[in-house]
């Protein structure tokens, strides 16, 4: 990626960086201002011409696209690299190329923490697949039935991501390259957000063995973020996906009993680890934000 000469965007705490743009549906219509939008053609042949063009386009897409799909399944790394490049381009329009590199890197480190722990437990998992303005996802062929083991997978991502952001902060201290400080800030932010104990977020899996009521607290945090208009598109998605999971936990007593059936020491140790991460990330993000504010004055 080429470095731009324009200054890096300040963090949200500085009051100048806008939230991620909303995700709008993509259409394939030709813009009205295009001269081809009203291209003259006999009315009797127009529908046939459009249909024939679509058929030809689909045939060409299948002729070449099937090989791309085959390579993606045969070489899973292609899906990771390809989706990472798409995210780099998308994030570059928001905050510039160096910002995009840091954001993708921090998400990758976080997700690889999950992957390493999944494979350590003897299961298979793909490398991260990036989803612009949402994050990334990994896919497993099997899942642990032990809620403590699932919690360990959940906390492995924030631990790895916190270490990655901390490394960026330490490197900034020795190099004074402000780009690293921006990377550190967003690394802390990403991992702190993921520790919200609700639904599919990491915090929901980490604290699942502790109590079902932590999901209510997580819901309150998401509602607060939505009302503050900080992460509105993502919060709506998480809310829609997470509400059925929370309701099932409260309705199904057998499920709740299973999730809290582990040894008390292991359950509360997981809760203590979650709390320690939250405190450290909140403090580190505040420090990074304070240092960034000095550059934007």
N, C-alpha and C positions, 0 to 999 in steps of 0.2 A: 504494500500500500504506500502511496506517496504521501509525504507529510505536507499538510497545508500550512500556509503562513498565518492564517487567521487564528486568533486566540481560542483556546479550548473553552467549552461551555462550563460555567460554574455549576456547582451542585445545587439540588433543590433548596438546600438550606440558605443559599445566597439570594434566593428570590428571583433568579434570572433564567434558570434552565426550565423550559416547559416540560410537562409530563409527556410520556410517550404518546405519539399521535394515535387516535382511535383506529381500530381495524375496520376498514370499509370493504364491502364486497367489491370484487373486481369484475368489471364488465368488459366484454370484447367488442362493444359497439364502436363504430368509427365516429370520431368527434364531429359535431354538426358543422364546424367551420372548415372541415376538410373538403376540398373540391371533389373528392371521390364519394362523399356522402350522398350526393344527388347525381351520380353519374347517369347520363342518359342511356336508356335501353328500351327496346320495345316492351310494352307491358305484358304482352302474351308470353314472352320468353324470360321475364325477369325471375320468376319463381324457379323455373327450371335451371336458370344459370346459377342462382344462389345455391340450390340443392346440389347441382353438379360440383360446384366449387367446394362445398362442405364435404361431399363424399371424397373428392380428390385430396382435400386437406387431411381428412381422417386417415385415408389410406397411406398418405405420405408419413403422417405422424406414427402410425402403427409400424410401417416398414422400418423406420429408424428408431422409434421409441422402444420397441421390444428388445433391441439389443442393449439399450441403456438400462432397462429394467432388469434384464438378465445379468448384466455386469453388477448391478447394485445388489442383487441377491447372492451372486457368486463372490463378490468382493464387498462385504458390508462397509468397509472403510470408505467406499465411494459415497455412500449415503451421508456419512458424517462429514466428509470433506465438502461435498456438494451443498449440503444444507448450511454448513458453516460459511461458505462463500456467499450464499444468498443472504444470510444474516449480516455478514460484513457489509454488503452493499446497502442493505436496508438501514442498518444503524449508522452508516456513513452519512446518509442524507439527514439524519437527525442531529448527530454531534460531531461529524468529521471522521476521517479514517483512523486516527490514533485512538479516538474514543471507541470506535467500533472494534478495533483489535483488542483493546482491554476488556470490553464487555464480553466478547465471545470467549476470550481466554479465561475470564473469571467463571463464566458459566460452565466451560469445559472442565476446569479443575473441580468445581463443585460436583458435577455429574460423575466424573471419574472416581470420586470418593465412593459413591454408591456402587459403581461397577466393581471396584476392587473388593469391597466388602461382600458383594453378592458372589463373586467368584471365590473369595476366601471361604465362604460357607459351602462351596461345592456346587453352585448352580451356575447357569449360563446367563449372560446378559450381553446385549449389544452395546456398542459404543454410542455416545450421545447422538441423537438426531435433533438438530436445531430447528426451532420454530420462531421466526422473527417476531419480536415484541411480546412474546410469551415466555420464551426460555428455551428449554430443551427437554427431551424425553428419552428414556431408555426402555428397552423391551426385554422381558424375562420369559423364559419358557416354563419356569416353575417358580413358586413362591413358598417361603417358609410358613409352616403351620404354627410355629412357636411365636407368640407376640413379642417376646423379648428379642428374638433374632430379627424379626421385622423392624423393631425399634432400633436395633444396632445398624441395620441397613439405612434406616432413615437418618440417623445422626451422623453417619459416615460422610455424607455429602457436605453438611455444614462444617464439619471439622476440617475436611480438606479445603473447602472454600475459604474458611477463616485463615488457615495457614497460608493459602495463596495470597490473600489480601494483605496479610501481615508481612509477607516477604516483599510485596510491592511497596509497603510503607517503609520498611527498613531500607530498601534500595533507594527510595526517595531521600532518606536521611543522609545517605552517603553520596548521592549524585546530584541532588537538588533539581532533578528533572521533574517538572510539575506534572507531566503526563502520568508518571508512576503514582503520584498522589491522587489523581483522578481515578486511576485503576483501583487503588486501595479503597477509596471512598465507595465506589460502586460495588466492589467486592464485599465490603462490610454490609452494605445496604441489601444486596441480593440475599446473603445468607441470613441476615436478621429477619427479612421478610419471610423467608422460607421456614423459619422457626415458629411462625404463628400456628398455634395448635388447632387447626381446622381442616377437615376434609382430607384432600390429597396432598396438602402441603406436608413437608417433612415433620413439622411440629406435631401434626395430627398423628403420624405414625409413632413418633418418639414417645409421646405422652399417652398413647392409647392404653398401655398397661397400667397407667396410674389411676385414671378416673375418666368416666364419660363426661363429667361436668367441665373438663378443660375445653371441650369442644364449644361449650356455651361462651366461655371467655374468649376463645378464638373468633367466634362469630361476632362478638361485641367489638373486637379490634378491627375486623374487616368492615363492619358497619361504620365505625369511626373513620376509617380511611376513605370509604366511599363518600361520606358526608363532607369530608375535608377535600374531596376531589383530587386525591393524590395519585391513586392508581385505579381510576374508574373502570377502564375496559377489562383489565385483568381481574379486578375484584368481582365484577359481575360474572365472569366465567367461573371463577372459583366458587362463588356462591351457588350458582346453578348446579355445578357438579357435586359440591360438598354437602348441600342440604339433605339429599336422599341418604347419604352415608350416616349423617348425624341422626336423622330420624330412625333409621334402622337400628342404630346402637341403642336408642332409648326404648324402642318397641320390642326388640328381641332380647329377652333376659338371658337366654342361653349364650348369645353372642357376647354380651357384656361380661357374663361370668367367665367365658373362655379367655377374653382379652385381659382380664384381671386375675387370671389363675396362676400366674407365675410367682416365684418366691418374692416375698415382700422386699427383701434386701435389694434384689435386682431391679425391681420396679422403681423403688425410690432412688436408687443410684442413677437410673436413667433420668428421672426427674431432676435430680441435682445436677447432672451433666448438662441437661437442657438449660437450666437456670444459669449455670456458669457461662455457657456460650452466649446467652442473651445479654447478660451483664457486660461481658467483655466486648461483644460486638457493638452494643449501644455506646459504650465509652469510646471505643476505637473510632466509630463513625463520627461521633461528636468531635473528637480530636482532629480527624481528617477534615471535617467540615470547617472547623475553626481555622486550620492552616490554609485551606483553600480560600476562605474569605479574605485573607491577607493579600492574595494575588489579584483579587477582583476589585479592590478598593481603588 
